[in-house]
């Protein structure tokens, strides 16, 4: 079965077109074609052939670019499931909330340990939320206003949706934020945890059962079943330990600026390209990118 090697980067100040061409020649890859010329700060190309694990590691270590080899057959997926925190948005939403409340450093340390897989996700979530009990619920609006959407997110969702894919935001974060983000970007729906309130204050807890790594995999299986798809027809993307199960299960599971645990276990990685890298992996040319009209 034929493989496709995809090269991409959003890092400026490199002659990426020349470099991609030279790499393809050096490794005897065929049918080289450009997917993006850098007009929007993204460079991408692909060629038929494969690279050994050693060659992949060498190229990834040598240049600030992403090199991935994927199976050519069925590469355009019909379902997208995306993590939110540090993937579709730049922030970790609970950490952001904690910093606004003046408790950022302590809570961020717990988040980092949980995302690295060093702490149980549910226990870490309960511990962090308990530290926010009594804070004003108005802080949630400030989090929404200050959240930064990751470059390429709008094009990723808009382009896959325009080509018939179903797109869902599935997060271990919270519905107060997944709702607005989902609406802005054009996701078909969103799933996340629900913060509990005590009047106009945070209760310091979340509605159970929580949405964790197992729930993300369950949601992947439920959505593929609902739409009559197989998991091979799904693309998933995320950055942390609670994304690992759904990334492993999907036909195209991508670690986006992944934590060490993901980089060790997920071979398809985007570390130097914005979220449009997931479109390049599926063979989309930049000329075909579109965004959802609100």
C-alpha positions, 0 to 999 in steps of 0.5 A: 500500500502506497505511503505519502510523505508530507512536509510542512512548517509554519516557521519563517525564514527558511527556503522551505520549497527548496528544502522540501524539493531536495529532501524528496530527491535525496530520499528518492520520493516520487510525484512531488507536489507543493500544497502551500507556497507560504503565502499565509505563513505555511509551507507544505509539500508531499511526495509518494514513498516512505521514510524509515523511522531512522530517517524520520527521526533524523529529519525531525531533529535537523529542521524545524519542520514536520515530516509525517508518512501516512497511508495514501488510501482513505486519507481524507477523513469524514469525522474530526474530533479535536481537543480544545485546550492547547489544541484548538485554543492556545491556553489551558482553560482551567489554568487561565481561570486560575491565573485570573483568580490569583491561584495560577502557579499552584493549579498550573503545576497540577495541570502539567502533571495531569497532562503528562500522565503523572496524575489521575485526570479526575483526581487532578481536576477535582483538586484544582476545582476545589481551590477555586470554590467561592470565586466569582462566576463572572470570571468565566466571561473574562476567560471567554473574552481572553481566549486565543484561538490557535492559528489554522483552527478556523480553516481546519474545521471549515475545510473539513466541514465543506468537504462533508466531514462531521466536526466535533470539539471534545474536551476535558475542559468546560462547556462554558468555553467549548460552547462559544468556541464551537459556535465561532469555528463551526463545529457541529457540536461539543462535549465537555465537563460542566462546572457547577455554580453556587449562586453567582460563585464557583462551587469548586466542583464539576458535574459527574461523571467527568469527561476524561481520556476514556470518555473521549474514546467512547465519544469517538466510537459513538460518533462513528457509529452514529454516522455509519463510519469506521474509526479509520475514517476519523481524524483526532487531534490533541496534545495531552495524556487524556487524548492518547486513547482517541489518538491511538484508535483513530485512522489519523491520530495527530499529536499537536505540540504534544506532551512528551508522553504523546510524542513517544507513542503517537507517530503522526506529529505536528510540532512546527505547523499550525492546525492546517497541518492536519489538512495537509496530511489529508492532501488538501491544497491551501487554495481549497481552504475555507472558514465557516461563515458565522 
